[in-house]
Amino acid sequence: MISEKHANFIINTGDAKSKDVLYLIELIRKKVYHYSGIKLIREIIVIDRR
């Protein structure tokens, strides 16, 4: 979920996997861009170690 204290924090309230968190981040970025025209930039680097 998105933190109620700060929208820049994602909270795992259950058993979400990393792919679930990444999906949520991308969904947030797309929605923000769609509604505001602002393109959010991730402050993290994702390393895929499959």
PDB file of N, CA, C, O and CB in Angstrom:
ATOM      1  N   MET A   1       0.836  -1.188   0.000  1.00  0.00           N
ATOM      2  CA  MET A   1       0.000   0.000   0.000  1.00  0.00           C
ATOM      3  C   MET A   1       0.873   1.240   0.000  1.00  0.00           C
ATOM      4  O   MET A   1       2.060   1.175   0.320  1.00  0.00           O
ATOM      5  CB  MET A   1      -0.947   0.004   1.208  1.00  0.00           C
ATOM      6  N   ILE A   2       0.289   2.355  -0.355  1.00  0.00           N
ATOM      7  CA  ILE A   2       0.987   3.636  -0.280  1.00  0.00           C
ATOM      8  C   ILE A   2       0.817   4.166   1.136  1.00  0.00           C
ATOM      9  O   ILE A   2      -0.294   4.183   1.666  1.00  0.00           O
ATOM     10  CB  ILE A   2       0.441   4.661  -1.346  1.00  0.00           C
ATOM     11  N   SER A   3       1.902   4.593   1.744  1.00  0.00           N
ATOM     12  CA  SER A   3       1.855   5.102   3.108  1.00  0.00           C
ATOM     13  C   SER A   3       0.932   6.312   3.209  1.00  0.00           C
ATOM     14  O   SER A   3       0.923   7.174   2.330  1.00  0.00           O
ATOM     15  CB  SER A   3       3.259   5.469   3.587  1.00  0.00           C
ATOM     16  N   GLU A   4       0.161   6.364   4.284  1.00  0.00           N
ATOM     17  CA  GLU A   4      -0.695   7.517   4.532  1.00  0.00           C
ATOM     18  C   GLU A   4       0.114   8.707   5.050  1.00  0.00           C
ATOM     19  O   GLU A   4      -0.340   9.849   4.970  1.00  0.00           O
ATOM     20  CB  GLU A   4      -1.793   7.153   5.530  1.00  0.00           C
ATOM     21  N   LYS A   5       1.310   8.444   5.580  1.00  0.00           N
ATOM     22  CA  LYS A   5       2.154   9.518   6.116  1.00  0.00           C
ATOM     23  C   LYS A   5       2.947  10.225   5.022  1.00  0.00           C
ATOM     24  O   LYS A   5       3.156  11.437   5.085  1.00  0.00           O
ATOM     25  CB  LYS A   5       3.111   8.959   7.160  1.00  0.00           C
ATOM     26  N   HIS A   6       3.388   9.465   4.018  1.00  0.00           N
ATOM     27  CA  HIS A   6       4.182  10.050   2.938  1.00  0.00           C
ATOM     28  C   HIS A   6       4.022   9.176   1.700  1.00  0.00           C
ATOM     29  O   HIS A   6       4.297   7.977   1.742  1.00  0.00           O
ATOM     30  CB  HIS A   6       5.692  10.182   3.344  1.00  0.00           C
ATOM     31  N   ALA A   7       3.584   9.769   0.611  1.00  0.00           N
ATOM     32  CA  ALA A   7       3.292   8.999  -0.603  1.00  0.00           C
ATOM     33  C   ALA A   7       4.526   8.395  -1.249  1.00  0.00           C
ATOM     34  O   ALA A   7       4.402   7.618  -2.196  1.00  0.00           O
ATOM     35  CB  ALA A   7       2.596   9.872  -1.600  1.00  0.00           C
ATOM     36  N   ASN A   8       5.705   8.728  -0.765  1.00  0.00           N
ATOM     37  CA  ASN A   8       6.934   8.177  -1.330  1.00  0.00           C
ATOM     38  C   ASN A   8       7.332   6.856  -0.674  1.00  0.00           C
ATOM     39  O   ASN A   8       8.379   6.292  -0.993  1.00  0.00           O
ATOM     40  CB  ASN A   8       8.064   9.179  -1.188  1.00  0.00           C
ATOM     41  N   PHE A   9       6.499   6.363   0.240  1.00  0.00           N
ATOM     42  CA  PHE A   9       6.789   5.103   0.928  1.00  0.00           C
ATOM     43  C   PHE A   9       5.767   4.047   0.534  1.00  0.00           C
ATOM     44  O   PHE A   9       4.563   4.305   0.519  1.00  0.00           O
ATOM     45  CB  PHE A   9       6.794   5.301   2.461  1.00  0.00           C
ATOM     46  N   ILE A  10       6.257   2.866   0.219  1.00  0.00           N
ATOM     47  CA  ILE A  10       5.411   1.717  -0.083  1.00  0.00           C
ATOM     48  C   ILE A  10       5.512   0.767   1.108  1.00  0.00           C
ATOM     49  O   ILE A  10       6.610   0.451   1.565  1.00  0.00           O
ATOM     50  CB  ILE A  10       5.841   1.008  -1.435  1.00  0.00           C
ATOM     51  N   ILE A  11       4.372   0.317   1.603  1.00  0.00           N
ATOM     52  CA  ILE A  11       4.339  -0.555   2.783  1.00  0.00           C
ATOM     53  C   ILE A  11       3.784  -1.917   2.381  1.00  0.00           C
ATOM     54  O   ILE A  11       2.724  -2.014   1.762  1.00  0.00           O
ATOM     55  CB  ILE A  11       3.479   0.075   3.926  1.00  0.00           C
ATOM     56  N   ASN A  12       4.510  -2.955   2.740  1.00  0.00           N
ATOM     57  CA  ASN A  12       4.048  -4.320   2.505  1.00  0.00           C
ATOM     58  C   ASN A  12       3.192  -4.726   3.704  1.00  0.00           C
ATOM     59  O   ASN A  12       3.714  -4.969   4.792  1.00  0.00           O
ATOM     60  CB  ASN A  12       5.257  -5.315   2.294  1.00  0.00           C
ATOM     61  N   THR A  13       1.883  -4.797   3.501  1.00  0.00           N
ATOM     62  CA  THR A  13       0.966  -5.113   4.593  1.00  0.00           C
ATOM     63  C   THR A  13       0.674  -6.604   4.704  1.00  0.00           C
ATOM     64  O   THR A  13      -0.144  -7.024   5.522  1.00  0.00           O
ATOM     65  CB  THR A  13      -0.326  -4.359   4.410  1.00  0.00           C
ATOM     66  N   GLY A  14       1.337  -7.388   3.890  1.00  0.00           N
ATOM     67  CA  GLY A  14       1.063  -8.828   3.898  1.00  0.00           C
ATOM     68  C   GLY A  14       2.223  -9.601   3.361  1.00  0.00           C
ATOM     69  O   GLY A  14       3.332  -9.535   3.892  1.00  0.00           O
ATOM     70  N   ASP A  15       1.973 -10.334   2.310  1.00  0.00           N
ATOM     71  CA  ASP A  15       3.012 -11.201   1.748  1.00  0.00           C
ATOM     72  C   ASP A  15       3.358 -10.818   0.319  1.00  0.00           C
ATOM     73  O   ASP A  15       3.612 -11.689  -0.513  1.00  0.00           O
ATOM     74  CB  ASP A  15       2.568 -12.654   1.795  1.00  0.00           C
ATOM     75  N   ALA A  16       3.371  -9.522   0.027  1.00  0.00           N
ATOM     76  CA  ALA A  16       3.711  -9.049  -1.322  1.00  0.00           C
ATOM     77  C   ALA A  16       5.147  -9.425  -1.674  1.00  0.00           C
ATOM     78  O   ALA A  16       6.044  -9.401  -0.832  1.00  0.00           O
ATOM     79  CB  ALA A  16       3.520  -7.517  -1.426  1.00  0.00           C
ATOM     80  N   LYS A  17       5.330  -9.763  -2.915  1.00  0.00           N
ATOM     81  CA  LYS A  17       6.662 -10.069  -3.444  1.00  0.00           C
ATOM     82  C   LYS A  17       7.245  -8.801  -4.058  1.00  0.00           C
ATOM     83  O   LYS A  17       6.537  -7.812  -4.244  1.00  0.00           O
ATOM     84  CB  LYS A  17       6.603 -11.225  -4.500  1.00  0.00           C
ATOM     85  N   SER A  18       8.531  -8.835  -4.370  1.00  0.00           N
ATOM     86  CA  SER A  18       9.173  -7.667  -4.965  1.00  0.00           C
ATOM     87  C   SER A  18       8.483  -7.261  -6.272  1.00  0.00           C
ATOM     88  O   SER A  18       8.361  -6.071  -6.561  1.00  0.00           O
ATOM     89  CB  SER A  18      10.660  -7.952  -5.217  1.00  0.00           C
ATOM     90  N   LYS A  19       8.031  -8.243  -7.062  1.00  0.00           N
ATOM     91  CA  LYS A  19       7.353  -7.921  -8.316  1.00  0.00           C
ATOM     92  C   LYS A  19       6.045  -7.166  -8.061  1.00  0.00           C
ATOM     93  O   LYS A  19       5.647  -6.324  -8.865  1.00  0.00           O
ATOM     94  CB  LYS A  19       7.076  -9.202  -9.114  1.00  0.00           C
ATOM     95  N   ASP A  20       5.378  -7.470  -6.940  1.00  0.00           N
ATOM     96  CA  ASP A  20       4.147  -6.769  -6.591  1.00  0.00           C
ATOM     97  C   ASP A  20       4.425  -5.305  -6.247  1.00  0.00           C
ATOM     98  O   ASP A  20       3.675  -4.410  -6.635  1.00  0.00           O
ATOM     99  CB  ASP A  20       3.454  -7.466  -5.415  1.00  0.00           C
ATOM    100  N   VAL A  21       5.507  -5.081  -5.518  1.00  0.00           N
ATOM    101  CA  VAL A  21       5.889  -3.719  -5.142  1.00  0.00           C
ATOM    102  C   VAL A  21       6.288  -2.932  -6.382  1.00  0.00           C
ATOM    103  O   VAL A  21       5.896  -1.775  -6.528  1.00  0.00           O
ATOM    104  CB  VAL A  21       7.048  -3.736  -4.116  1.00  0.00           C
ATOM    105  N   LEU A  22       7.054  -3.534  -7.269  1.00  0.00           N
ATOM    106  CA  LEU A  22       7.458  -2.856  -8.504  1.00  0.00           C
ATOM    107  C   LEU A  22       6.254  -2.536  -9.377  1.00  0.00           C
ATOM    108  O   LEU A  22       6.199  -1.478 -10.004  1.00  0.00           O
ATOM    109  CB  LEU A  22       8.453  -3.716  -9.284  1.00  0.00           C
ATOM    110  N   TYR A  23       5.286  -3.452  -9.418  1.00  0.00           N
ATOM    111  CA  TYR A  23       4.061  -3.201 -10.175  1.00  0.00           C
ATOM    112  C   TYR A  23       3.324  -1.993  -9.601  1.00  0.00           C
ATOM    113  O   TYR A  23       2.859  -1.135 -10.351  1.00  0.00           O
ATOM    114  CB  TYR A  23       3.146  -4.447 -10.161  1.00  0.00           C
ATOM    115  N   LEU A  24       3.217  -1.925  -8.269  1.00  0.00           N
ATOM    116  CA  LEU A  24       2.544  -0.800  -7.620  1.00  0.00           C
ATOM    117  C   LEU A  24       3.260   0.510  -7.916  1.00  0.00           C
ATOM    118  O   LEU A  24       2.616   1.523  -8.184  1.00  0.00           O
ATOM    119  CB  LEU A  24       2.463  -1.023  -6.109  1.00  0.00           C
ATOM    120  N   ILE A  25       4.580   0.496  -7.869  1.00  0.00           N
ATOM    121  CA  ILE A  25       5.358   1.706  -8.166  1.00  0.00           C
ATOM    122  C   ILE A  25       5.063   2.191  -9.583  1.00  0.00           C
ATOM    123  O   ILE A  25       4.840   3.383  -9.795  1.00  0.00           O
ATOM    124  CB  ILE A  25       6.876   1.438  -7.996  1.00  0.00           C
ATOM    125  N   GLU A  26       5.059   1.281 -10.550  1.00  0.00           N
ATOM    126  CA  GLU A  26       4.794   1.670 -11.935  1.00  0.00           C
ATOM    127  C   GLU A  26       3.361   2.157 -12.101  1.00  0.00           C
ATOM    128  O   GLU A  26       3.112   3.101 -12.851  1.00  0.00           O
ATOM    129  CB  GLU A  26       5.065   0.498 -12.882  1.00  0.00           C
ATOM    130  N   LEU A  27       2.426   1.531 -11.420  1.00  0.00           N
ATOM    131  CA  LEU A  27       1.036   1.969 -11.478  1.00  0.00           C
ATOM    132  C   LEU A  27       0.900   3.396 -10.944  1.00  0.00           C
ATOM    133  O   LEU A  27       0.203   4.221 -11.536  1.00  0.00           O
ATOM    134  CB  LEU A  27       0.135   1.009 -10.679  1.00  0.00           C
ATOM    135  N   ILE A  28       1.556   3.680  -9.842  1.00  0.00           N
ATOM    136  CA  ILE A  28       1.542   5.023  -9.250  1.00  0.00           C
ATOM    137  C   ILE A  28       2.125   6.026 -10.238  1.00  0.00           C
ATOM    138  O   ILE A  28       1.541   7.085 -10.470  1.00  0.00           O
ATOM    139  CB  ILE A  28       2.338   5.051  -7.915  1.00  0.00           C
ATOM    140  N   ARG A  29       3.275   5.695 -10.820  1.00  0.00           N
ATOM    141  CA  ARG A  29       3.925   6.608 -11.763  1.00  0.00           C
ATOM    142  C   ARG A  29       3.009   6.921 -12.947  1.00  0.00           C
ATOM    143  O   ARG A  29       2.907   8.074 -13.367  1.00  0.00           O
ATOM    144  CB  ARG A  29       5.246   6.006 -12.264  1.00  0.00           C
ATOM    145  N   LYS A  30       2.346   5.898 -13.483  1.00  0.00           N
ATOM    146  CA  LYS A  30       1.455   6.104 -14.632  1.00  0.00           C
ATOM    147  C   LYS A  30       0.251   6.958 -14.257  1.00  0.00           C
ATOM    148  O   LYS A  30      -0.147   7.843 -15.015  1.00  0.00           O
ATOM    149  CB  LYS A  30       0.984   4.759 -15.189  1.00  0.00           C
ATOM    150  N   LYS A  31      -0.327   6.694 -13.092  1.00  0.00           N
ATOM    151  CA  LYS A  31      -1.505   7.470 -12.660  1.00  0.00           C
ATOM    152  C   LYS A  31      -1.140   8.932 -12.420  1.00  0.00           C
ATOM    153  O   LYS A  31      -1.879   9.830 -12.824  1.00  0.00           O
ATOM    154  CB  LYS A  31      -2.112   6.863 -11.377  1.00  0.00           C
ATOM    155  N   VAL A  32      -0.009   9.174 -11.767  1.00  0.00           N
ATOM    156  CA  VAL A  32       0.413  10.551 -11.508  1.00  0.00           C
ATOM    157  C   VAL A  32       0.628  11.282 -12.824  1.00  0.00           C
ATOM    158  O   VAL A  32       0.207  12.429 -12.976  1.00  0.00           O
ATOM    159  CB  VAL A  32       1.702  10.583 -10.656  1.00  0.00           C
ATOM    160  N   TYR A  33       1.278  10.626 -13.771  1.00  0.00           N
ATOM    161  CA  TYR A  33       1.516  11.258 -15.068  1.00  0.00           C
ATOM    162  C   TYR A  33       0.197  11.534 -15.797  1.00  0.00           C
ATOM    163  O   TYR A  33       0.006  12.601 -16.380  1.00  0.00           O
ATOM    164  CB  TYR A  33       2.425  10.369 -15.934  1.00  0.00           C
ATOM    165  N   HIS A  34      -0.690  10.569 -15.753  1.00  0.00           N
ATOM    166  CA  HIS A  34      -1.977  10.721 -16.437  1.00  0.00           C
ATOM    167  C   HIS A  34      -2.771  11.904 -15.879  1.00  0.00           C
ATOM    168  O   HIS A  34      -3.332  12.688 -16.645  1.00  0.00           O
ATOM    169  CB  HIS A  34      -2.799   9.433 -16.310  1.00  0.00           C
ATOM    170  N   TYR A  35      -2.822  12.035 -14.569  1.00  0.00           N
ATOM    171  CA  TYR A  35      -3.654  13.062 -13.953  1.00  0.00           C
ATOM    172  C   TYR A  35      -2.979  14.427 -13.813  1.00  0.00           C
ATOM    173  O   TYR A  35      -3.661  15.448 -13.723  1.00  0.00           O
ATOM    174  CB  TYR A  35      -4.086  12.598 -12.614  1.00  0.00           C
ATOM    175  N   SER A  36      -1.633  14.452 -13.795  1.00  0.00           N
ATOM    176  CA  SER A  36      -0.960  15.730 -13.538  1.00  0.00           C
ATOM    177  C   SER A  36       0.045  16.137 -14.612  1.00  0.00           C
ATOM    178  O   SER A  36       0.435  17.302 -14.690  1.00  0.00           O
ATOM    179  CB  SER A  36      -0.260  15.665 -12.222  1.00  0.00           C
ATOM    180  N   GLY A  37       0.467  15.171 -15.446  1.00  0.00           N
ATOM    181  CA  GLY A  37       1.492  15.475 -16.428  1.00  0.00           C
ATOM    182  C   GLY A  37       2.892  15.469 -15.832  1.00  0.00           C
ATOM    183  O   GLY A  37       3.864  15.788 -16.518  1.00  0.00           O
ATOM    184  N   ILE A  38       2.998  15.107 -14.557  1.00  0.00           N
ATOM    185  CA  ILE A  38       4.295  15.055 -13.873  1.00  0.00           C
ATOM    186  C   ILE A  38       4.851  13.649 -13.998  1.00  0.00           C
ATOM    187  O   ILE A  38       4.169  12.671 -13.691  1.00  0.00           O
ATOM    188  CB  ILE A  38       4.167  15.471 -12.371  1.00  0.00           C
ATOM    189  N   LYS A  39       6.103  13.552 -14.453  1.00  0.00           N
ATOM    190  CA  LYS A  39       6.760  12.263 -14.595  1.00  0.00           C
ATOM    191  C   LYS A  39       7.628  12.012 -13.362  1.00  0.00           C
ATOM    192  O   LYS A  39       8.638  12.683 -13.153  1.00  0.00           O
ATOM    193  CB  LYS A  39       7.611  12.210 -15.897  1.00  0.00           C
ATOM    194  N   LEU A  40       7.219  11.040 -12.554  1.00  0.00           N
ATOM    195  CA  LEU A  40       7.983  10.701 -11.350  1.00  0.00           C
ATOM    196  C   LEU A  40       9.200   9.866 -11.724  1.00  0.00           C
ATOM    197  O   LEU A  40       9.145   9.035 -12.631  1.00  0.00           O
ATOM    198  CB  LEU A  40       7.100   9.939 -10.333  1.00  0.00           C
ATOM    199  N   ILE A  41      10.283  10.096 -11.023  1.00  0.00           N
ATOM    200  CA  ILE A  41      11.520   9.351 -11.230  1.00  0.00           C
ATOM    201  C   ILE A  41      11.793   8.531  -9.978  1.00  0.00           C
ATOM    202  O   ILE A  41      11.782   9.054  -8.863  1.00  0.00           O
ATOM    203  CB  ILE A  41      12.717  10.306 -11.553  1.00  0.00           C
ATOM    204  N   ARG A  42      12.039   7.236 -10.176  1.00  0.00           N
ATOM    205  CA  ARG A  42      12.356   6.376  -9.027  1.00  0.00           C
ATOM    206  C   ARG A  42      13.669   6.806  -8.400  1.00  0.00           C
ATOM    207  O   ARG A  42      14.609   7.185  -9.098  1.00  0.00           O
ATOM    208  CB  ARG A  42      12.427   4.892  -9.450  1.00  0.00           C
ATOM    209  N   GLU A  43      13.724   6.745  -7.086  1.00  0.00           N
ATOM    210  CA  GLU A  43      14.950   7.075  -6.363  1.00  0.00           C
ATOM    211  C   GLU A  43      15.723   5.811  -6.003  1.00  0.00           C
ATOM    212  O   GLU A  43      16.699   5.865  -5.254  1.00  0.00           O
ATOM    213  CB  GLU A  43      14.626   7.878  -5.097  1.00  0.00           C
ATOM    214  N   ILE A  44      15.289   4.694  -6.531  1.00  0.00           N
ATOM    215  CA  ILE A  44      15.955   3.414  -6.260  1.00  0.00           C
ATOM    216  C   ILE A  44      16.418   2.814  -7.579  1.00  0.00           C
ATOM    217  O   ILE A  44      15.909   3.154  -8.647  1.00  0.00           O
ATOM    218  CB  ILE A  44      15.005   2.426  -5.505  1.00  0.00           C
ATOM    219  N   ILE A  45      17.379   1.927  -7.487  1.00  0.00           N
ATOM    220  CA  ILE A  45      17.844   1.186  -8.646  1.00  0.00           C
ATOM    221  C   ILE A  45      17.430  -0.261  -8.420  1.00  0.00           C
ATOM    222  O   ILE A  45      17.721  -0.835  -7.370  1.00  0.00           O
ATOM    223  CB  ILE A  45      19.406   1.328  -8.856  1.00  0.00           C
ATOM    224  N   VAL A  46      16.758  -0.849  -9.393  1.00  0.00           N
ATOM    225  CA  VAL A  46      16.287  -2.237  -9.274  1.00  0.00           C
ATOM    226  C   VAL A  46      17.278  -3.151  -9.980  1.00  0.00           C
ATOM    227  O   VAL A  46      17.602  -2.955 -11.151  1.00  0.00           O
ATOM    228  CB  VAL A  46      14.848  -2.407  -9.877  1.00  0.00           C
ATOM    229  N   ILE A  47      17.751  -4.149  -9.251  1.00  0.00           N
ATOM    230  CA  ILE A  47      18.687  -5.122  -9.806  1.00  0.00           C
ATOM    231  C   ILE A  47      17.955  -6.470  -9.874  1.00  0.00           C
ATOM    232  O   ILE A  47      17.503  -6.989  -8.853  1.00  0.00           O
ATOM    233  CB  ILE A  47      20.011  -5.219  -8.935  1.00  0.00           C
ATOM    234  N   ASP A  48      17.847  -7.020 -11.066  1.00  0.00           N
ATOM    235  CA  ASP A  48      17.186  -8.297 -11.258  1.00  0.00           C
ATOM    236  C   ASP A  48      18.234  -9.397 -11.151  1.00  0.00           C
ATOM    237  O   ASP A  48      19.140  -9.481 -11.981  1.00  0.00           O
ATOM    238  CB  ASP A  48      16.448  -8.352 -12.629  1.00  0.00           C
ATOM    239  N   ARG A  49      18.113 -10.231 -10.138  1.00  0.00           N
ATOM    240  CA  ARG A  49      19.100 -11.299  -9.928  1.00  0.00           C
ATOM    241  C   ARG A  49      18.481 -12.679 -10.087  1.00  0.00           C
ATOM    242  O   ARG A  49      18.726 -13.574  -9.278  1.00  0.00           O
ATOM    243  CB  ARG A  49      19.727 -11.176  -8.543  1.00  0.00           C
ATOM    244  N   ARG A  50      17.691 -12.845 -11.116  1.00  0.00           N
ATOM    245  CA  ARG A  50      17.045 -14.157 -11.331  1.00  0.00           C
ATOM    246  C   ARG A  50      18.025 -15.207 -11.632  1.00  0.00           C
ATOM    247  O   ARG A  50      17.650 -16.361 -11.838  1.00  0.00           O
ATOM    248  CB  ARG A  50      16.049 -14.099 -12.436  1.00  0.00           C
TER     249      ARG A  50
END
